[in-house]
Amino acid sequence: MSDRPVLRRCVACRQLLDRRQLWRVIRDHQDGVRLDEGMGRSAYLCREENCLEEATRRKRLQKALRCQVPETVLAVLKQRLNQSVGESAEAD
């Protein structure tokens, strides 16, 4: 078995990255839009404020998933972003 990274493209900046570096947003056939786990159509997003803003402003997640993305999902992503910024600031 090879250890090659599985690459995915950010819907906002279009950069190709290892999927472990990205947030996964899934359109689940039962539960609507979910984060990180489940089966269904997926879109990937960098863990960067610029990418989250761009994806929100241009509705990139909605286009990639072909459905409406609830504000609650975007709020959770923003909260995660704020937590990761806080953690990196503490590390400095």
PyMOL commands that place a pseudoatom at each C-alpha (Angstrom):
pseudoatom trace, name=CA, resn=MET, resi=1, chain=A, elem=C, hetatm=0, pos=[0.000, 0.000, 0.000]
pseudoatom trace, name=CA, resn=SER, resi=2, chain=A, elem=C, hetatm=0, pos=[1.398, 3.412, -0.915]
pseudoatom trace, name=CA, resn=ASP, resi=3, chain=A, elem=C, hetatm=0, pos=[1.585, 6.423, 1.381]
pseudoatom trace, name=CA, resn=ARG, resi=4, chain=A, elem=C, hetatm=0, pos=[0.814, 8.919, -1.360]
pseudoatom trace, name=CA, resn=PRO, resi=5, chain=A, elem=C, hetatm=0, pos=[-1.433, 11.688, -0.066]
pseudoatom trace, name=CA, resn=VAL, resi=6, chain=A, elem=C, hetatm=0, pos=[-4.981, 11.857, -1.376]
pseudoatom trace, name=CA, resn=LEU, resi=7, chain=A, elem=C, hetatm=0, pos=[-5.280, 15.282, -2.999]
pseudoatom trace, name=CA, resn=ARG, resi=8, chain=A, elem=C, hetatm=0, pos=[-8.416, 17.414, -3.102]
pseudoatom trace, name=CA, resn=ARG, resi=9, chain=A, elem=C, hetatm=0, pos=[-9.044, 20.906, -4.464]
pseudoatom trace, name=CA, resn=CYS, resi=10, chain=A, elem=C, hetatm=0, pos=[-10.265, 23.801, -2.329]
pseudoatom trace, name=CA, resn=VAL, resi=11, chain=A, elem=C, hetatm=0, pos=[-13.495, 25.204, -3.785]
pseudoatom trace, name=CA, resn=ALA, resi=12, chain=A, elem=C, hetatm=0, pos=[-12.376, 28.767, -3.038]
pseudoatom trace, name=CA, resn=CYS, resi=13, chain=A, elem=C, hetatm=0, pos=[-8.684, 29.107, -3.964]
pseudoatom trace, name=CA, resn=ARG, resi=14, chain=A, elem=C, hetatm=0, pos=[-8.586, 26.026, -6.253]
pseudoatom trace, name=CA, resn=GLN, resi=15, chain=A, elem=C, hetatm=0, pos=[-5.325, 24.876, -4.635]
pseudoatom trace, name=CA, resn=LEU, resi=16, chain=A, elem=C, hetatm=0, pos=[-4.645, 21.124, -4.639]
pseudoatom trace, name=CA, resn=LEU, resi=17, chain=A, elem=C, hetatm=0, pos=[-3.826, 19.893, -1.115]
pseudoatom trace, name=CA, resn=ASP, resi=18, chain=A, elem=C, hetatm=0, pos=[-3.753, 16.732, 0.966]
pseudoatom trace, name=CA, resn=ARG, resi=19, chain=A, elem=C, hetatm=0, pos=[-7.336, 16.143, 2.055]
pseudoatom trace, name=CA, resn=ARG, resi=20, chain=A, elem=C, hetatm=0, pos=[-6.250, 16.005, 5.723]
pseudoatom trace, name=CA, resn=GLN, resi=21, chain=A, elem=C, hetatm=0, pos=[-5.397, 19.727, 5.481]
pseudoatom trace, name=CA, resn=LEU, resi=22, chain=A, elem=C, hetatm=0, pos=[-8.894, 20.639, 4.296]
pseudoatom trace, name=CA, resn=TRP, resi=23, chain=A, elem=C, hetatm=0, pos=[-12.361, 20.790, 5.792]
pseudoatom trace, name=CA, resn=ARG, resi=24, chain=A, elem=C, hetatm=0, pos=[-14.814, 18.410, 4.151]
pseudoatom trace, name=CA, resn=VAL, resi=25, chain=A, elem=C, hetatm=0, pos=[-18.405, 19.537, 3.659]
pseudoatom trace, name=CA, resn=ILE, resi=26, chain=A, elem=C, hetatm=0, pos=[-20.806, 16.765, 2.607]
pseudoatom trace, name=CA, resn=ARG, resi=27, chain=A, elem=C, hetatm=0, pos=[-24.286, 16.809, 1.126]
pseudoatom trace, name=CA, resn=ASP, resi=28, chain=A, elem=C, hetatm=0, pos=[-25.718, 13.735, 2.790]
pseudoatom trace, name=CA, resn=HIS, resi=29, chain=A, elem=C, hetatm=0, pos=[-28.692, 12.067, 1.134]
pseudoatom trace, name=CA, resn=GLN, resi=30, chain=A, elem=C, hetatm=0, pos=[-30.531, 11.926, 4.493]
pseudoatom trace, name=CA, resn=ASP, resi=31, chain=A, elem=C, hetatm=0, pos=[-29.293, 14.597, 6.878]
pseudoatom trace, name=CA, resn=GLY, resi=32, chain=A, elem=C, hetatm=0, pos=[-28.664, 17.527, 4.553]
pseudoatom trace, name=CA, resn=VAL, resi=33, chain=A, elem=C, hetatm=0, pos=[-25.267, 19.203, 4.804]
pseudoatom trace, name=CA, resn=ARG, resi=34, chain=A, elem=C, hetatm=0, pos=[-22.735, 17.815, 7.284]
pseudoatom trace, name=CA, resn=LEU, resi=35, chain=A, elem=C, hetatm=0, pos=[-19.085, 18.332, 8.181]
pseudoatom trace, name=CA, resn=ASP, resi=36, chain=A, elem=C, hetatm=0, pos=[-16.217, 15.830, 8.094]
pseudoatom trace, name=CA, resn=GLU, resi=37, chain=A, elem=C, hetatm=0, pos=[-18.063, 12.524, 7.974]
pseudoatom trace, name=CA, resn=GLY, resi=38, chain=A, elem=C, hetatm=0, pos=[-20.697, 10.736, 5.994]
pseudoatom trace, name=CA, resn=MET, resi=39, chain=A, elem=C, hetatm=0, pos=[-21.334, 9.570, 2.473]
pseudoatom trace, name=CA, resn=GLY, resi=40, chain=A, elem=C, hetatm=0, pos=[-22.411, 11.813, -0.334]
pseudoatom trace, name=CA, resn=ARG, resi=41, chain=A, elem=C, hetatm=0, pos=[-21.283, 14.635, -2.554]
pseudoatom trace, name=CA, resn=SER, resi=42, chain=A, elem=C, hetatm=0, pos=[-18.302, 16.442, -1.000]
pseudoatom trace, name=CA, resn=ALA, resi=43, chain=A, elem=C, hetatm=0, pos=[-16.647, 19.819, -1.280]
pseudoatom trace, name=CA, resn=TYR, resi=44, chain=A, elem=C, hetatm=0, pos=[-13.331, 20.733, 0.330]
pseudoatom trace, name=CA, resn=LEU, resi=45, chain=A, elem=C, hetatm=0, pos=[-12.259, 24.044, 1.813]
pseudoatom trace, name=CA, resn=CYS, resi=46, chain=A, elem=C, hetatm=0, pos=[-8.883, 25.340, 3.046]
pseudoatom trace, name=CA, resn=ARG, resi=47, chain=A, elem=C, hetatm=0, pos=[-8.603, 26.194, 6.716]
pseudoatom trace, name=CA, resn=GLU, resi=48, chain=A, elem=C, hetatm=0, pos=[-7.960, 29.827, 5.810]
pseudoatom trace, name=CA, resn=GLU, resi=49, chain=A, elem=C, hetatm=0, pos=[-10.101, 32.876, 6.542]
pseudoatom trace, name=CA, resn=ASN, resi=50, chain=A, elem=C, hetatm=0, pos=[-9.717, 34.115, 2.944]
pseudoatom trace, name=CA, resn=CYS, resi=51, chain=A, elem=C, hetatm=0, pos=[-11.024, 30.836, 1.535]
pseudoatom trace, name=CA, resn=LEU, resi=52, chain=A, elem=C, hetatm=0, pos=[-13.998, 30.723, 3.905]
pseudoatom trace, name=CA, resn=GLU, resi=53, chain=A, elem=C, hetatm=0, pos=[-14.912, 34.334, 3.023]
pseudoatom trace, name=CA, resn=GLU, resi=54, chain=A, elem=C, hetatm=0, pos=[-14.522, 33.672, -0.708]
pseudoatom trace, name=CA, resn=ALA, resi=55, chain=A, elem=C, hetatm=0, pos=[-16.586, 30.475, -0.524]
pseudoatom trace, name=CA, resn=THR, resi=56, chain=A, elem=C, hetatm=0, pos=[-19.327, 32.284, 1.390]
pseudoatom trace, name=CA, resn=ARG, resi=57, chain=A, elem=C, hetatm=0, pos=[-19.345, 35.388, -0.798]
pseudoatom trace, name=CA, resn=ARG, resi=58, chain=A, elem=C, hetatm=0, pos=[-19.365, 33.534, -4.117]
pseudoatom trace, name=CA, resn=LYS, resi=59, chain=A, elem=C, hetatm=0, pos=[-21.515, 30.622, -2.882]
pseudoatom trace, name=CA, resn=ARG, resi=60, chain=A, elem=C, hetatm=0, pos=[-18.804, 28.129, -3.845]
pseudoatom trace, name=CA, resn=LEU, resi=61, chain=A, elem=C, hetatm=0, pos=[-19.984, 25.441, -1.410]
pseudoatom trace, name=CA, resn=GLN, resi=62, chain=A, elem=C, hetatm=0, pos=[-23.568, 25.695, -2.672]
pseudoatom trace, name=CA, resn=LYS, resi=63, chain=A, elem=C, hetatm=0, pos=[-22.396, 25.337, -6.280]
pseudoatom trace, name=CA, resn=ALA, resi=64, chain=A, elem=C, hetatm=0, pos=[-20.096, 22.401, -5.529]
pseudoatom trace, name=CA, resn=LEU, resi=65, chain=A, elem=C, hetatm=0, pos=[-22.689, 20.551, -3.447]
pseudoatom trace, name=CA, resn=ARG, resi=66, chain=A, elem=C, hetatm=0, pos=[-25.610, 21.565, -5.684]
pseudoatom trace, name=CA, resn=CYS, resi=67, chain=A, elem=C, hetatm=0, pos=[-27.767, 22.502, -2.692]
pseudoatom trace, name=CA, resn=GLN, resi=68, chain=A, elem=C, hetatm=0, pos=[-28.225, 25.250, -0.124]
pseudoatom trace, name=CA, resn=VAL, resi=69, chain=A, elem=C, hetatm=0, pos=[-25.673, 25.276, 2.700]
pseudoatom trace, name=CA, resn=PRO, resi=70, chain=A, elem=C, hetatm=0, pos=[-27.286, 26.230, 6.029]
pseudoatom trace, name=CA, resn=GLU, resi=71, chain=A, elem=C, hetatm=0, pos=[-25.926, 29.253, 7.883]
pseudoatom trace, name=CA, resn=THR, resi=72, chain=A, elem=C, hetatm=0, pos=[-25.282, 26.948, 10.855]
pseudoatom trace, name=CA, resn=VAL, resi=73, chain=A, elem=C, hetatm=0, pos=[-22.684, 24.994, 8.833]
pseudoatom trace, name=CA, resn=LEU, resi=74, chain=A, elem=C, hetatm=0, pos=[-20.926, 28.220, 7.809]
pseudoatom trace, name=CA, resn=ALA, resi=75, chain=A, elem=C, hetatm=0, pos=[-21.042, 29.396, 11.438]
pseudoatom trace, name=CA, resn=VAL, resi=76, chain=A, elem=C, hetatm=0, pos=[-19.382, 26.157, 12.621]
pseudoatom trace, name=CA, resn=LEU, resi=77, chain=A, elem=C, hetatm=0, pos=[-16.632, 26.578, 10.006]
pseudoatom trace, name=CA, resn=LYS, resi=78, chain=A, elem=C, hetatm=0, pos=[-16.067, 30.172, 11.149]
pseudoatom trace, name=CA, resn=GLN, resi=79, chain=A, elem=C, hetatm=0, pos=[-15.931, 28.996, 14.774]
pseudoatom trace, name=CA, resn=ARG, resi=80, chain=A, elem=C, hetatm=0, pos=[-13.345, 26.331, 13.866]
pseudoatom trace, name=CA, resn=LEU, resi=81, chain=A, elem=C, hetatm=0, pos=[-11.329, 28.970, 12.052]
pseudoatom trace, name=CA, resn=ASN, resi=82, chain=A, elem=C, hetatm=0, pos=[-11.355, 31.226, 15.115]
pseudoatom trace, name=CA, resn=GLN, resi=83, chain=A, elem=C, hetatm=0, pos=[-10.288, 28.303, 17.338]
pseudoatom trace, name=CA, resn=SER, resi=84, chain=A, elem=C, hetatm=0, pos=[-7.378, 27.388, 15.068]
pseudoatom trace, name=CA, resn=VAL, resi=85, chain=A, elem=C, hetatm=0, pos=[-6.260, 31.040, 14.918]
pseudoatom trace, name=CA, resn=GLY, resi=86, chain=A, elem=C, hetatm=0, pos=[-6.384, 31.164, 18.722]
pseudoatom trace, name=CA, resn=GLU, resi=87, chain=A, elem=C, hetatm=0, pos=[-4.321, 27.980, 19.016]
pseudoatom trace, name=CA, resn=SER, resi=88, chain=A, elem=C, hetatm=0, pos=[-1.637, 29.225, 16.616]
pseudoatom trace, name=CA, resn=ALA, resi=89, chain=A, elem=C, hetatm=0, pos=[-1.459, 32.563, 18.477]
pseudoatom trace, name=CA, resn=GLU, resi=90, chain=A, elem=C, hetatm=0, pos=[-0.902, 30.690, 21.756]
pseudoatom trace, name=CA, resn=ALA, resi=91, chain=A, elem=C, hetatm=0, pos=[1.924, 28.687, 20.158]
pseudoatom trace, name=CA, resn=ASP, resi=92, chain=A, elem=C, hetatm=0, pos=[3.868, 31.850, 19.263]
for i in range(1, 92): cmd.bond("trace and resi %d" % i, "trace and resi %d" % (i + 1))
show_as sticks, trace
zoom trace
